[in-house]
Amino acid sequence: MAFNGTWKIERSENYDKFMEQMGINMVKRKLAEHDNMKMVIEQTGDKFHIKESSTFRTKDIDFTLGVPFDYSLADGTEVSGTWELEGDVLTGKFTRKDNNKVLNTTRALVGGELVQSYNYDGVDAKRIFKKA
């Protein structure tokens, strides 16, 4: 339950390049750089409830570890996949519905920060959150 709490975006690394690789246009990429993302994470056993809120949308996400589910990214890209807990790292593997390419993501606590890492089609990025 270490992920429980409210997390606010602190900084991003290579996020614009990652979004470009995902096929997100420049206007949306520029807006996303300043989205003021906040996540409220509640874990109960193997079930998670995450409320994502940003400048652009608020979305509730419910999932159970190891159980496939569908999700819509902020730009509207539809994916399907699962989250697993490997040690103390949440590992997600999601397949895009439009082109079957895989988006890998992890969430890990590093030095009191929540580090969300992404890999898509050879491009890596990170978004780092601080507890609010």
Secondary structure, 3 states (H helix, E strand, C coil): CCCCEEEEEEEEECHHHHHHHCCCCHHHHHHHCCCCCEEEEEEECCEEEEEEECCCCEEEEEEECCCCEEEECCCCCEEEEEEEEECCEEEEEEEECCCCCEEEEEEEEECCEEEEEEEECCEEEEEEEEEC
